[in-house]
């Protein structure tokens, strides 16, 4: 795969992470969503956004980061509902 693809995928992770964090903050502030699970779910995306922003800024990209970022995105999206319910039960429990 080319360097151009690496740059594009890193930027996709950056923009997706920013969007996800904004969405979670929006549902916590303006919606009637559980704050603790939603804020905890946004933490990996804050980390992904910071790392990908740093990589874009420094123009140093890594395939390892892209694969790990994709794995984090996939896993959090797959287990988001179960994690939210579990955390909310622990908080109110």
LOMARKE-69066 format. One record per residue: residue in three letters; z negated, y, x of N, C-alpha, C, CB in turn. Coordinates in steps of 0.001 Angstrom, whole numbers, plus 500000, padded with zeros to 6 digits. Glycine has a CB too. Layout:
LOMARKE-69066
<node residu="ALA" n_pz="Z" n_py="Y" n_px="X" ca_pz="Z" ca_py="Y" ca_px="X" c_pz="Z" c_py="Y" c_px="X" cb_pz="Z" cb_py="Y" cb_px="X"/>
...
This chain:
LOMARKE-69066
<node residu="UNK" n_pz="500000" n_py="498818" n_px="500847" ca_pz="500000" ca_py="500000" ca_px="500000" c_pz="500000" c_py="501237" c_px="500887" cb_pz="498779" cb_py="500002" cb_px="499039"/>
<node residu="UNK" n_pz="500540" n_py="502273" n_px="500367" ca_pz="500737" ca_py="503464" ca_px="501183" c_pz="499516" c_py="504390" c_px="501165" cb_pz="501961" cb_py="504217" cb_px="500703"/>
<node residu="UNK" n_pz="499519" n_py="505298" n_px="502101" ca_pz="498463" ca_py="506310" ca_px="502173" c_pz="498498" c_py="507204" c_px="500940" cb_pz="498609" cb_py="507158" cb_px="503451"/>
<node residu="UNK" n_pz="499694" n_py="507453" n_px="500435" ca_pz="499842" ca_py="508292" ca_px="499234" c_pz="499121" c_py="507651" c_px="498047" cb_pz="501345" cb_py="508508" cb_px="498896"/>
<node residu="UNK" n_pz="499244" n_py="506335" n_px="497896" ca_pz="498540" ca_py="505632" ca_px="496824" c_pz="497026" c_py="505730" c_px="496994" cb_pz="498968" cb_py="504166" cb_px="496783"/>
<node residu="UNK" n_pz="496569" n_py="505632" n_px="498220" ca_pz="495147" ca_py="505747" ca_px="498517" c_pz="494614" c_py="507113" c_px="498101" cb_pz="494892" cb_py="505509" cb_px="500006"/>
<node residu="UNK" n_pz="495348" n_py="508165" n_px="498416" ca_pz="494943" ca_py="509526" ca_px="498050" c_pz="494912" c_py="509670" c_px="496529" cb_pz="495905" cb_py="510574" cb_px="498674"/>
<node residu="UNK" n_pz="495939" n_py="509167" n_px="495865" ca_pz="496015" ca_py="509274" ca_px="494404" c_pz="494863" c_py="508515" c_px="493745" cb_pz="497368" cb_py="508734" cb_px="493892"/>
<node residu="UNK" n_pz="494582" n_py="507307" n_px="494193" ca_pz="493493" ca_py="506524" ca_px="493603" c_pz="492132" c_py="507167" c_px="493841" cb_pz="493498" cb_py="505114" cb_px="494169"/>
<node residu="UNK" n_pz="491941" n_py="507755" n_px="495012" ca_pz="490686" ca_py="508459" ca_px="495289" c_pz="490530" c_py="509651" c_px="494358" cb_pz="490633" cb_py="508922" cb_px="496758"/>
<node residu="UNK" n_pz="491599" n_py="510383" n_px="494119" ca_pz="491536" ca_py="511531" ca_px="493210" c_pz="491323" c_py="511085" c_px="491762" cb_pz="492821" cb_py="512366" cb_px="493317"/>
<node residu="UNK" n_pz="491884" n_py="509951" n_px="491387" ca_pz="491642" ca_py="509418" ca_px="490045" c_pz="490169" c_py="509091" c_px="489869" cb_pz="492503" cb_py="508165" cb_px="489789"/>
<node residu="UNK" n_pz="489567" n_py="508466" n_px="490879" ca_pz="488136" ca_py="508167" ca_px="490827" c_pz="487334" c_py="509462" c_px="490717" cb_pz="487698" cb_py="507365" cb_px="492075"/>
<node residu="UNK" n_pz="487718" n_py="510470" n_px="491470" ca_pz="487028" ca_py="511765" ca_px="491416" c_pz="487095" c_py="512363" c_px="490018" cb_pz="487635" cb_py="512742" cb_px="492433"/>
<node residu="UNK" n_pz="488287" n_py="512483" n_px="489455" ca_pz="488439" ca_py="513119" ca_px="488148" c_pz="487810" c_py="512282" c_px="487038" cb_pz="489914" cb_py="513356" cb_px="487848"/>
<node residu="UNK" n_pz="487934" n_py="510966" n_px="487127" ca_pz="487317" ca_py="510102" ca_px="486122" c_pz="485795" c_py="510228" c_px="486179" cb_pz="487745" cb_py="508630" cb_px="486333"/>
<node residu="UNK" n_pz="485240" n_py="510294" n_px="487375" ca_pz="483788" ca_py="510419" ca_px="487522" c_pz="483291" c_py="511740" c_px="486950" cb_pz="483387" cb_py="510302" cb_px="488996"/>
<node residu="UNK" n_pz="484007" n_py="512813" n_px="487228" ca_pz="483618" ca_py="514122" ca_px="486687" c_pz="483684" c_py="514094" c_px="485159" cb_pz="484535" cb_py="515248" cb_px="487249"/>
<node residu="UNK" n_pz="484756" n_py="513529" n_px="484618" ca_pz="484904" ca_py="513431" ca_px="483168" c_pz="483783" c_py="512602" c_px="482558" cb_pz="486259" cb_py="512825" cb_px="482809"/>
<node residu="UNK" n_pz="483457" n_py="511467" n_px="483162" ca_pz="482429" ca_py="510578" ca_px="482626" c_pz="481061" c_py="511264" c_px="482613" cb_pz="482364" cb_py="509282" cb_px="483450"/>
<node residu="UNK" n_pz="480719" n_py="511940" n_px="483701" ca_pz="479433" ca_py="512637" ca_px="483765" c_pz="479400" c_py="513760" c_px="482724" cb_pz="479184" cb_py="513207" cb_px="485194"/>
<node residu="UNK" n_pz="480485" n_py="514506" n_px="482599" ca_pz="480540" ca_py="515578" ca_px="481596" c_pz="480408" c_py="515012" c_px="480186" cb_pz="481855" cb_py="516371" cb_px="481725"/>
<node residu="UNK" n_pz="481054" n_py="513891" n_px="479933" ca_pz="480971" ca_py="513259" ca_px="478620" c_pz="479543" c_py="512809" c_px="478323" cb_pz="481931" cb_py="512065" cb_px="478540"/>
<node residu="UNK" n_pz="478891" n_py="512180" n_px="479277" ca_pz="477522" ca_py="511710" ca_px="479071" c_pz="476552" c_py="512884" c_px="478879" cb_pz="477075" cb_py="510846" cb_px="480260"/>
<node residu="UNK" n_pz="476716" n_py="513935" n_px="479656" ca_pz="475874" ca_py="515115" ca_px="479472" c_pz="476131" c_py="515749" c_px="478112" cb_pz="476122" cb_py="516136" cb_px="480590"/>
<node residu="UNK" n_pz="477380" n_py="515758" n_px="477695" ca_pz="477732" ca_py="516335" ca_px="476398" c_pz="477102" c_py="515586" c_px="475242" cb_pz="479228" cb_py="516354" cb_px="476229"/>
<node residu="UNK" n_pz="477119" n_py="514247" n_px="475288" ca_pz="476515" ca_py="513495" ca_px="474184" c_pz="474995" c_py="513589" c_px="474202" cb_pz="476941" cb_py="512034" cb_px="474247"/>
<node residu="UNK" n_pz="474413" n_py="513798" n_px="475371" ca_pz="472963" ca_py="513971" ca_px="475435" c_pz="472571" c_py="515358" c_px="474911" cb_pz="472456" cb_py="513776" cb_px="476886"/>
<node residu="UNK" n_pz="473313" n_py="516387" n_px="475315" ca_pz="472965" ca_py="517754" ca_px="474923" c_pz="473365" c_py="518054" c_px="473480" cb_pz="473633" cb_py="518752" cb_px="475859"/>
<node residu="UNK" n_pz="474603" n_py="517742" n_px="473112" ca_pz="475125" ca_py="518132" ca_px="471815" c_pz="475101" c_py="517018" c_px="470777" cb_pz="476512" cb_py="518622" cb_px="471973"/>
<node residu="UNK" n_pz="475024" n_py="515795" n_px="471222" ca_pz="475020" ca_py="514665" ca_px="470294" c_pz="473618" c_py="514185" c_px="470037" cb_pz="475865" cb_py="513524" cb_px="470828"/>
<node residu="UNK" n_pz="473560" n_py="513081" n_px="469371" ca_pz="472261" ca_py="512495" ca_px="469059" c_pz="472092" c_py="511194" c_px="469842" cb_pz="472118" cb_py="512242" cb_px="467532"/>
<node residu="UNK" n_pz="472486" n_py="511212" n_px="471108" ca_pz="472465" ca_py="510007" ca_px="471937" c_pz="471135" c_py="509889" c_px="472679" cb_pz="473636" cb_py="510020" cb_px="472939"/>
<node residu="UNK" n_pz="470829" n_py="508658" n_px="473077" ca_pz="469624" ca_py="508405" ca_px="473862" c_pz="469779" c_py="509045" c_px="475236" cb_pz="469352" cb_py="506879" cb_px="473992"/>
<node residu="UNK" n_pz="468869" n_py="509906" n_px="475650" ca_pz="469048" ca_py="510602" ca_px="476924" c_pz="468854" c_py="509719" c_px="478161" cb_pz="468099" cb_py="511748" cb_px="476992"/>
<node residu="UNK" n_pz="467843" n_py="508875" n_px="478170" ca_pz="467530" ca_py="508113" ca_px="479385" c_pz="468663" c_py="507145" c_px="479761" cb_pz="466221" cb_py="507332" cb_px="479193"/>
<node residu="UNK" n_pz="469143" n_py="506298" n_px="478832" ca_pz="470229" ca_py="505394" ca_px="479234" c_pz="471496" c_py="506144" c_px="479637" cb_pz="470548" cb_py="504433" cb_px="478101"/>
<node residu="UNK" n_pz="471832" n_py="507205" n_px="478928" ca_pz="473061" ca_py="507931" ca_px="479238" c_pz="472977" c_py="508637" c_px="480587" cb_pz="473361" cb_py="508941" cb_px="478144"/>
<node residu="UNK" n_pz="471820" n_py="509183" n_px="480908" ca_pz="471671" ca_py="509837" ca_px="482212" c_pz="471655" c_py="508814" c_px="483345" cb_pz="470386" cb_py="510675" cb_px="482245"/>
<node residu="UNK" n_pz="471041" n_py="507657" n_px="483108" ca_pz="471060" ca_py="506603" ca_px="484125" c_pz="472470" c_py="506064" c_px="484346" cb_pz="470124" cb_py="505463" cb_px="483723"/>
<node residu="UNK" n_pz="473242" n_py="505940" n_px="483269" ca_pz="474623" ca_py="505466" ca_px="483402" c_pz="475501" c_py="506453" c_px="484155" cb_pz="475218" cb_py="505201" cb_px="482033"/>
<node residu="UNK" n_pz="475140" n_py="507724" n_px="484130" ca_pz="475962" ca_py="508716" ca_px="484818" c_pz="475656" c_py="508805" c_px="486317" cb_pz="475764" cb_py="510072" cb_px="484179"/>
<node residu="UNK" n_pz="474531" n_py="508245" n_px="486760" ca_pz="474163" ca_py="508334" ca_px="488183" c_pz="475191" c_py="507713" c_px="489136" cb_pz="472834" cb_py="507662" cb_px="488397"/>
<node residu="UNK" n_pz="475704" n_py="506506" n_px="488873" ca_pz="476720" ca_py="505976" ca_px="489796" c_pz="477967" c_py="506851" c_px="489854" cb_pz="477111" cb_py="504565" cb_px="489386"/>
<node residu="UNK" n_pz="478284" n_py="507497" n_px="488740" ca_pz="479469" ca_py="508349" ca_px="488703" c_pz="479246" c_py="509659" c_px="489453" cb_pz="479861" cb_py="508639" cb_px="487261"/>
<node residu="UNK" n_pz="478022" n_py="510137" n_px="489457" ca_pz="477712" ca_py="511317" ca_px="490272" c_pz="477910" c_py="510971" c_px="491746" cb_pz="476252" cb_py="511816" cb_px="490012"/>
<node residu="UNK" n_pz="477432" n_py="509798" n_px="492144" ca_pz="477593" ca_py="509357" ca_px="493531" c_pz="479073" c_py="509172" c_px="493871" cb_pz="476820" cb_py="508042" cb_px="493772"/>
<node residu="UNK" n_pz="479829" n_py="508525" n_px="492966" ca_pz="481268" ca_py="508351" ca_px="493195" c_pz="481973" c_py="509697" c_px="493304" cb_pz="481895" cb_py="507523" cb_px="492067"/>
<node residu="UNK" n_pz="481607" n_py="510637" n_px="492445" ca_pz="482246" ca_py="511954" ca_px="492481" c_pz="481952" c_py="512670" c_px="493791" cb_pz="481777" cb_py="512809" cb_px="491301"/>
<node residu="UNK" n_pz="480716" n_py="512605" n_px="494250" ca_pz="480361" ca_py="513279" ca_px="495504" c_pz="481086" c_py="512657" c_px="496699" cb_pz="478843" cb_py="513222" cb_px="495726"/>
<node residu="UNK" n_pz="481129" n_py="511342" n_px="496749" ca_pz="481805" ca_py="510673" ca_px="497871" c_pz="483304" c_py="510948" c_px="497839" cb_pz="481545" cb_py="509152" cb_px="497832"/>
<node residu="UNK" n_pz="483911" n_py="510832" n_px="496653" ca_pz="485355" ca_py="511061" ca_px="496580" c_pz="485703" c_py="512522" c_px="496830" cb_pz="485892" cb_py="510627" cb_px="495220"/>
<node residu="UNK" n_pz="484851" n_py="513447" n_px="496384" ca_pz="485080" ca_py="514868" ca_px="496678" c_pz="485027" c_py="515105" c_px="498183" cb_pz="484032" cb_py="515758" cb_px="495956"/>
<node residu="UNK" n_pz="484041" n_py="514486" n_px="498857" ca_pz="483921" ca_py="514635" ca_px="500303" c_pz="485150" c_py="514059" c_px="501002" cb_pz="482643" cb_py="513947" cb_px="500812"/>
<node residu="UNK" n_pz="485633" n_py="512915" n_px="500527" ca_pz="486811" ca_py="512310" ca_px="501143" c_pz="488042" c_py="513186" c_px="500971" cb_pz="487067" cb_py="510934" cb_px="500551"/>
<node residu="UNK" n_pz="488219" n_py="513756" n_px="499800" ca_pz="489369" ca_py="514637" ca_px="499566" c_pz="489239" c_py="515887" c_px="500429" cb_pz="489479" cb_py="515022" cb_px="498062"/>
<node residu="UNK" n_pz="488035" n_py="516427" n_px="500500" ca_pz="487802" ca_py="517642" ca_px="501290" c_pz="488064" c_py="517391" c_px="502780" cb_pz="486358" cb_py="518144" cb_px="501084"/>
<node residu="UNK" n_pz="487614" n_py="516257" n_px="503295" ca_pz="487777" ca_py="515932" ca_px="504713" c_pz="489125" c_py="515289" c_px="505019" cb_pz="486667" cb_py="515011" cb_px="505160"/>
<node residu="UNK" n_pz="489854" n_py="514932" n_px="503971" ca_pz="491120" ca_py="514209" ca_px="504092" c_pz="490952" c_py="512901" c_px="504869" cb_pz="492166" cb_py="515092" cb_px="504777"/>
<node residu="UNK" n_pz="489845" n_py="512228" n_px="504602" ca_pz="489547" ca_py="510911" ca_px="505172" c_pz="489348" c_py="509967" c_px="504000" cb_pz="488272" cb_py="510943" cb_px="506118"/>
<node residu="UNK" n_pz="490245" n_py="509027" n_px="503847" ca_pz="490232" ca_py="508141" ca_px="502699" c_pz="489982" c_py="506713" c_px="503132" cb_pz="491540" cb_py="508240" cb_px="501931"/>
<node residu="UNK" n_pz="489468" n_py="505909" n_px="502206" ca_pz="489111" ca_py="504529" ca_px="502534" c_pz="489474" c_py="503602" c_px="501378" cb_pz="487607" cb_py="504417" cb_px="502860"/>
<node residu="UNK" n_pz="490151" n_py="502506" n_px="501716" ca_pz="490460" ca_py="501506" ca_px="500700" c_pz="489188" c_py="500820" c_px="500213" cb_pz="491446" cb_py="500468" cb_px="501252"/>
<node residu="UNK" n_pz="488214" n_py="500680" n_px="501080" ca_pz="486948" ca_py="500060" ca_px="500680" c_pz="486299" c_py="500874" c_px="499577" cb_pz="485991" cb_py="499930" cb_px="501885"/>
<node residu="UNK" n_pz="486303" n_py="502205" n_px="499730" ca_pz="485733" ca_py="503066" ca_px="498695" c_pz="486492" c_py="502920" c_px="497383" cb_pz="485746" cb_py="504527" cb_px="499149"/>
<node residu="UNK" n_pz="487819" n_py="502857" n_px="497444" ca_pz="488623" ca_py="502724" ca_px="496223" c_pz="488298" c_py="501413" c_px="495514" cb_pz="490134" cb_py="502795" cb_px="496553"/>
<node residu="UNK" n_pz="488195" n_py="500320" n_px="496262" ca_pz="487874" ca_py="499034" ca_px="495641" c_pz="486451" c_py="499016" c_px="495082" cb_pz="488050" cb_py="497903" cb_px="496653"/>
<node residu="UNK" n_pz="485494" n_py="499554" n_px="495839" ca_pz="484119" ca_py="499618" ca_px="495336" c_pz="484011" c_py="500556" c_px="494136" cb_pz="483167" cb_py="500077" cb_px="496447"/>
<node residu="UNK" n_pz="484712" n_py="501687" n_px="494193" ca_pz="484707" ca_py="502620" ca_px="493068" c_pz="485289" c_py="501993" c_px="491817" cb_pz="485480" cb_py="503873" cb_px="493420"/>
<node residu="UNK" n_pz="486393" n_py="501268" n_px="491967" ca_pz="486998" ca_py="500584" ca_px="490821" c_pz="486042" c_py="499530" c_px="490266" cb_pz="488340" cb_py="499932" cb_px="491223"/>
<node residu="UNK" n_pz="485356" n_py="498817" n_px="491142" ca_pz="484399" ca_py="497801" ca_px="490696" c_pz="483244" c_py="498440" c_px="489926" cb_pz="483858" cb_py="497009" cb_px="491899"/>
<node residu="UNK" n_pz="482724" n_py="499545" n_px="490434" ca_pz="481634" ca_py="500251" ca_px="489743" c_pz="482098" c_py="500721" c_px="488369" cb_pz="481140" cb_py="501458" cb_px="490583"/>
<node residu="UNK" n_pz="483287" n_py="501296" n_px="488300" ca_pz="483815" ca_py="501787" ca_px="487022" c_pz="483979" c_py="500634" c_px="486036" cb_pz="485166" cb_py="502509" cb_px="487232"/>
<node residu="UNK" n_pz="484566" n_py="499543" n_px="486480" ca_pz="484786" ca_py="498403" ca_px="485589" c_pz="483460" c_py="497808" c_px="485119" cb_pz="485625" cb_py="497328" cb_px="486295"/>
<node residu="UNK" n_pz="482539" n_py="497591" n_px="486043" ca_pz="481270" ca_py="496964" ca_px="485680" c_pz="480429" c_py="497844" c_px="484764" cb_pz="480484" cb_py="496632" cb_px="486927"/>
<node residu="UNK" n_pz="480389" n_py="499140" n_px="485012" ca_pz="479600" ca_py="499996" ca_px="484130" c_pz="480224" c_py="500097" c_px="482743" cb_pz="479454" cb_py="501387" cb_px="484737"/>
<node residu="UNK" n_pz="481539" n_py="500082" n_px="482670" ca_pz="482192" ca_py="500135" ca_px="481356" c_pz="481990" c_py="498827" c_px="480591" cb_pz="483698" cb_py="500425" cb_px="481514"/>
<node residu="UNK" n_pz="482005" n_py="497698" n_px="481283" ca_pz="481831" ca_py="496399" ca_px="480618" c_pz="480402" c_py="496234" c_px="480104" cb_pz="482180" cb_py="495249" cb_px="481584"/>
<node residu="UNK" n_pz="479412" n_py="496621" n_px="480911" ca_pz="478014" ca_py="496396" ca_px="480563" c_pz="477304" c_py="497639" c_px="480038" cb_pz="477282" cb_py="495881" cb_px="481755"/>
<node residu="UNK" n_pz="478022" n_py="498671" n_px="479702" ca_pz="477417" ca_py="499931" ca_px="479265" c_pz="476544" c_py="499758" c_px="478023" cb_pz="478501" cb_py="500956" cb_px="478986"/>
<node residu="UNK" n_pz="477042" n_py="499090" n_px="477020" ca_pz="476295" ca_py="498937" ca_px="475769" c_pz="475030" c_py="498120" c_px="475972" cb_pz="477168" cb_py="498281" cb_px="474705"/>
<node residu="UNK" n_pz="475160" n_py="496983" n_px="476663" ca_pz="473987" ca_py="496141" ca_px="476893" c_pz="472945" c_py="496869" c_px="477729" cb_pz="474391" cb_py="494837" cb_px="477579"/>
<node residu="UNK" n_pz="473389" n_py="497600" n_px="478741" ca_pz="472457" ca_py="498349" ca_px="479594" c_pz="471748" c_py="499433" c_px="478790" cb_pz="473202" cb_py="498978" cb_px="480793"/>
<node residu="UNK" n_pz="472496" n_py="500148" n_px="477966" ca_pz="471898" ca_py="501219" ca_px="477150" c_pz="470827" c_py="500669" c_px="476216" cb_pz="472981" cb_py="501941" cb_px="476332"/>
<node residu="UNK" n_pz="471145" n_py="499572" n_px="475553" ca_pz="470165" ca_py="498972" ca_px="474642" c_pz="468932" c_py="498487" c_px="475388" cb_pz="470793" cb_py="497814" cb_px="473875"/>
<node residu="UNK" n_pz="469136" n_py="497835" n_px="476549" ca_pz="468014" ca_py="497336" ca_px="477325" c_pz="467113" c_py="498473" c_px="477802" cb_pz="468516" cb_py="496534" cb_px="478513"/>
<node residu="UNK" n_pz="467715" n_py="499543" n_px="478338" ca_pz="466911" ca_py="500666" ca_px="478831" c_pz="466170" c_py="501342" c_px="477684" cb_pz="467799" cb_py="501689" cb_px="479563"/>
<node residu="UNK" n_pz="466837" n_py="501522" n_px="476557" ca_pz="466180" ca_py="502170" ca_px="475428" c_pz="465012" c_py="501327" c_px="474908" cb_pz="467188" cb_py="502425" cb_px="474304"/>
<node residu="UNK" n_pz="465159" n_py="500009" n_px="474923" ca_pz="464060" ca_py="499138" ca_px="474510" c_pz="462900" c_py="499228" c_px="475501" cb_pz="464545" cb_py="497681" cb_px="474384"/>
<node residu="UNK" n_pz="463197" n_py="499360" n_px="476784" ca_pz="462145" ca_py="499498" ca_px="477789" c_pz="461416" c_py="500835" c_px="477637" cb_pz="462737" cb_py="499374" cb_px="479201"/>
<node residu="UNK" n_pz="462165" n_py="501875" n_px="477313" ca_pz="461575" ca_py="503208" ca_px="477182" c_pz="460694" c_py="503289" c_px="475933" cb_pz="462682" cb_py="504285" cb_px="477126"/>
<node residu="UNK" n_pz="461181" n_py="502757" n_px="474831" ca_pz="460433" ca_py="502867" ca_px="473576" c_pz="459465" c_py="501720" c_px="473366" cb_pz="461383" cb_py="502934" cb_px="472414"/>
<node residu="UNK" n_pz="459608" n_py="500687" n_px="474156" ca_pz="458965" ca_py="499465" ca_px="474034" c_pz="457608" c_py="499107" c_px="473978" cb_pz="459320" cb_py="498889" cb_px="474827"/>
